[in-house]
Amino acid sequence: MTTTTMSDGPWNAIPSSNIRGEYKSILVSEDINPARHHLYWARGVKNHRALLVEYEDDDNVDALPEFRNINIEEDRGNRCIVLELLSEDMADIFLKLCLDLISALQEASSDRIRKICILRLKRWMYFLRPGHAKLSPEAQKGLIAELEFLQQDALDSLCPEDALNGWIGPEAGPRDYAYGQVFIEVKSKRSSANPTITISSEDQLNTNPSESLFLYVLELNEAPSDKEDSFTITDVVEETRMSLDSPLDRATLENKLAKVGYFDQDDYSDTKWSKGEVSYYVVTGDFPRIDSQTCDPGISKVNYQIDLEYCNDYLVDRADLLKAMG
């Protein structure tokens, strides 16, 4: 194998293959592959550009994502995943995808290359799906609050793998976080002058005798761009990444961010935020709420607001929540 640098195209020096399923390839150079993983720029038949990702034995069975105009195949016998571009119209985005994948694999151990590769490809699958748009300010608020809880509370109480696995909101879970029989619903609200939160269904605050349900409420307000200590959602995402040491944990985080529609490629610099106090509530007894057990059978898709000034009797300390989670 020879090496290539980015000035080479990187596919310009590679001839086309004459046999379907076989690829002419050159090793990705150390300037972008310092870990020296077995990653190869390649060309297939019809001069198709490709990237080959070789991995060691891995018992992971995650399915490969599917793309339009990018073919993803795997040779389990030779332990290789192939990304092949089928349309030259996507050449620029394909190069960006390949470079991002190469970068994401640099800190991966050899037995985690397949897992991290698939998680990163799934992230791009969500980004490239039709109709993708950047998050609205309201969606940004929700994600910021969830990431703040993850950083400041879940990761402070649990190991990173357990903390991330408990974040089930991106998988359309009934609550934002679930740790055994302890559930946390994360909400954001505006200034203390407007102490209301929105509940999006009659099921969201349901509980049964074996469960514990908490509300985490973070005050978040849009801020002028020149306000001291203002921040963007991009800042919060980067802080969360930096709190994770494991490449696999970071790949899990990226996959969840993709599922909620956050991608670094979107520009959020025009929306700044400031945060205030955090409050914790336990949802029990006569906590003011509507639930599916008290709704008439013909009523559904209930959306309502709770005035937190009527919930002071249910305030708890952060330590109470962490103890329940642990």
N, C-alpha and C positions, 0 to 999 in steps of 0.2 A: 504494500500500500504506500502511496505517496500522500503528502499533505497539501492543503490548499489554504490560501488566505482569502479574506473577504474581497480583496482587489481582483480576484479571479472570477468573481461573479456571483456565487461560488461554483456554478455548474459549467462555466464556459470551457474548462479544460477537460470535461468528461465527455467521451463519445457516447452515442446512443447504443443501446443493446439491440441485438438482432433476434433475441429469443424471449418470448413472453415469459414473465416470471423470473427472469434473470436481470441483474443490474450491473452496470459498470460503476465503480465507486472509488472514492478517495477519502481518506480519513480526515475528519474535521480537525483543524489545526489547534495547537495548544493555546493560541492567543484567546480563543473563545471556548476551548475545551481543556482547561488546565488539569482537570481530574483524569484526563486521558481515557475517558470512557470510549467504548467501541461504538462511535457514532460516525456515520459516513454520508457525505454528499453523494448522490447517485443519479444515474439516468436509466430509465427503462426503455421499452419499445416506444416508437413514435416520438422519441426524444423527450419523453416525459421527465420532468424534474422530480427528484425523490430524496427522502432522508431515511436512512436505515438506523434503527436503534437496536443494538444487540444487548442482551441481558443474561445474567446467570440464572440458575434454577430458581423458580419462584412459584410457590403454591397458590398465589393469588389467581382468582378465576373471574375477575371483573371483565365484563364484556367491553369490546372496543366501541368507541363512539362512532357515529356515522356523520359524514359531511356531504354537502353537495359540491361536486367538482373536485373533491379531494378523496382519494381512495385510501382507506386504512385497512391493511391486511396484516396477518400474523402467521409466521411459520414457527409453531411451537417446537417442532423437531430441532430446528436450528436456533431457537430462542431469539427471534428477530421480529420486530415490528416495522412495517414499511408504510411510510407516508408518501403517496404519489399524487402529484398534481395532474389533473385531467384537463384543465382549461387554463390557457395562458393569460386569460383576462384576470386571473387571480394570482398572478406571479408575485406581485408586491406583497400581498397579504400572506401568501404561502411562505415567503422568505421570513417575514416577521414572525409567523407561527413557529417556523423551524428554529430561528434564533432564540425565541422565548423558551421553547422546549429544551434546547441545548443548555441555556442558562439555568433553568429550573433543575436540571439533572446534575449539576456540578457538585452539589454537596450530598448527593444521594449515595448510599452504600450500594454495592453491586447487587445485593439481594433485594433492593427496593426500587431498582430502575424501572421495572415493568409497572409497578403500582403507581409511582409518581408520574411516569409517562402518560398513563391512562387518565389519571386525575387532571393533569394539565391539558390533555386533549379535550376532555369533557368541558373544561373551562372555555376553551376556544369554540367548542360546539355551541355553547349557549351564546357566546358573543356573536357568532356568525349566523344565528338563526334569523329568519325573516322577521322584520318588524322590531328589531332591537332599537331601543331608545335609552338615553341616559335616565337616571332616577330623578323623579320629581322631588321638589323640596320636601314634601310630606314623606315620601319614601326614604329620602336621606335621613330625616329625623328618626324614623323608626329604626333604620340600620345603625345609626350612630348610637342610639340607646342600647341596642342589643350588643354591640361591640364593647361599649363601656361596661356593661354587666359582665361580659366575658373576660375583659381585661382585669377589672378591679375586684371582682367577686369570685367568679367561677375558677379562674386560674390561680386565685389566692387560696382556694380551698381544696382544689382537686389537681391531679396530674393533668398535663395538657391534653393527652389523648381522651381521658374521661370528660374533661371540660368541653372539648370540641364535639365529642360524640353526643353530649347532652343538648347541644344546640340543634334542635329539631325544627325550628321555624322555617329554615330554607327548604326542608323536605315537606312543607305544607303540614307540619304536625299541628295538633290541636292547641298546643301551647308553644311558647318560644323556647323554653328549656325544660328538660325532664331528666331527673336523676332518681332512678328508682320510683318511689311513690311520692317524690317531692317535685312539684311543678312550679315554674316561675313564668309569669306573664309580664313582659317588659312593655312599659308605656313611656311616652314622652308627653310633656305638657308645656304650655307657654308659661309666661311669668306667673309669679305667685298671685297676681291680681286675677288670674283666670284659672282657678284650681280644678279644672275638669279634664277627664280623660274619656276617650271614646272606646266603647266595647263593640266589637264588630259582629257578634252573633250571640244567640241565646245559649250556645254551648261553651263559650269562652271561659266563663267563670263557674262551670259545673264542677262539683266535687262529690266524692263518695266517702264513706267513713274511713276507708283505708288510705286516703290520699291527703296530702298537705299542699295547699295552693297559696303562693305568695305573689304579690304585686310589687314590681320594682318600677318606680316612677322617677324619671330624670327630667329636670327642667332644662329645656333647650329653646333658644330664641335665635332668629336670624340677626346677624350683627353687621354693622358697617365694615367695609373692607379694611379700614384703618384703625379699627378698634383693637386695643391691646388685648392680647390673649385670645383673639378670635382665631378660628381654625376652619378647615374644610373637612369634608368627609374623607378625602384622600389622606389627610394627616392622621385621622383616627385609624384608617385601615393600615397605614404604615406602622403606627405605634403597635397595633395588634400583631402584625407580622414580626416586629422586632422582639416581642415578648415570647416568641416561640423559637426554640433552638433546633428542633428536629426538622429536617427537610420534609419528612412524611407528614408531620403536623402542619407545616406551612402549606403543603399541597392539599391537605384536607380543608384548611381554611379557604384557600383559593377556590376550591370546588364549591364550597357553600356560598362564598361571595358571588360566584358566577350564577348560581341558582336564584339568588335574589336580584340579579341584574347589575351588579357592580363590576366594572372593568376599568383598569388603569387607563385604557385607551380613551375613555371619556373624560372630558375636561370639566372639573367641578370648581375651578378657581373663582368663578363668578358668584358663588354662594358661600358665605361665611357664617359661622355659628358661634354662640357663646353658651356656656352651660352654667347652671346654678346648682341648687341642692338636689340630693337624692333622698327619696323616702321609700320605706319598706312597709308593706301592709300584709297581714295575714287574712286570707279570705275564708271566713268561717262564720258559723252562727247566723246572725242577722245582718251581716255585711250587706250594704245596699246593692242589689244586683237583680237581674232577670236571668233565670236559667230555664233549660228545657223542661225540667220537672214541674215548674210552676206555670209554664205557658199553656194556654189552651191548645189542644191538638191541632187546630187549624191555623195556628200562628207559627211563622218561621221567618228566617232571614231578618232577625231583629237587630237593629243598630241603635245604640243609645249612649248617653253620656252619664258619667258618675261625677258628682260634685264631691271632691275629696275633703271638703270642710265637714262633711257628715261622716267621715271615716276615721276621725282621730282616735276613736276607741280601739281601732284595729292596727294602729301603728306599732311596729316592732323594731328592735335594734337589728342592725346588720349582723351582729354576732348570732342572733337567733336563727337567721336564715342560713348562715354558713354552717352552724351546728347541725341544722336539719339536713343540709346537703351532704355533709361529711359523714 
